[in-house]
Every structure is written in structure tokens, then in C-alpha cells.
């Protein structure tokens, strides 16, 4: 966003300071306002990239499954934001 102020949402290749020779793809979302970075996941659906809250957890009486297509990540620290469900579907 700093280098290309009018850039659109989409996939971008990042070269981080810790590993400049190991670039990776990041999906940049909301580039027109406050951009957020998401790590696209290769295997999605079924038994891949999901979380489960067991019966008796937040919603007693049923299990809740959240399937993720992308995870929000801080590109500087590589920490995943567990509270961002923008690219998750829960059932």
C-alpha cells in the first residue's frame, strides 16, 4: 500500500526482512481503507484447516466447526490473529 497507494485487493508477494530469499504470497484485503493481510491456505474444507468448539463450550448442546480459507497474519511478526473470521465459515 505504501509503494502503490491505489493498489487493489488481491494476492501480493512479500519479501520479509528475516527471510528475503523466501518470499510468500499474502492476500491483501480492504486496500482502499485499512489493509489487512491474510495467508491463503492450500488445503481447505473437509478435515483440513478447521477449528472446533466442543459441545458444552460457547454454545451448549452442539459442536461448532469453523473452516478457514485464509488466516489473518501480521507480516512483521508472523502471528496469526485468532479472532478474525473474515475468511471462515462456521456451522
N, C-alpha and C positions, 0 to 999 in steps of 0.2 A: 504494500500500500504506500509505503514511503517512497519507493522508487517509481511507482506507476500509480499516481493518485486516482486515476479513472479506471483502474483495473476492475474487472467483473468477478463475480463469484465463480469459483472453479478450482481445478487441480493446479498446483504450483509445485515446482521442485525447490526444496530448501537445501542449502549447504550450511550446516551449523558449525560454529567455531570449534567445538570439541572434535568433530569428525568431518572436516571439509571435503575429504575424499570419499565420503559415504553419503551422498545426497539421498533424500527420500521425498516421496510425494505427500503433500498435505492438501486437504480441501479447505479453501478459504471461503467462509460464509459471511454474509452481511457486509460486503466490501464497501457499500455505499454509506455505511454508518460506522459502527464499531466492529471491525473484523474479529472473527473467531476462527480458530484453526482446529480442524478435525483430521484424525488419522483414519483413512479408509481401511476397512477390514476386508481381507481376502475371502475368508470362509464365513458366510452368513446363513442364517436360517437353520432349522432342524436342531441338531445338538451342538452347533457352533456359536460362539460369541454371544452367550446369553447369561443372564443372572436370574436367580430365583429367590423369592421371599417365601419361606415355607408357611404352611397353614399355622395359624396362631400368631403370625408376625403382625405386620401393619394392618392387614385385612383378615381378621379371624374367619376361618371357615373355608378358605380357598388359597391355593398357591398362586402366586403371581410370577409370570415369566416375562422378562424383558429381553428382546432380541435386538442386537445392535448392528447397524450397518457401518457406523463411524463412531469414534470416540473423540471427545474434545480433549485437546492436549495443549499444554503450554510448550511452545517450541524452544524456549530458552532453558527450561528445567526438565522437560520431557515428562512432567507429572500429568496424569490423567485426571480430569475433572469428573468425579463420580456422580455429581449432581446434575449434569447436563444430559438430558434425554432427548435432545433435538432429533437425533437420528436413531431413535429406539422405538420399538413398538411393544407395548405391554398387553398381555392377555391374562 
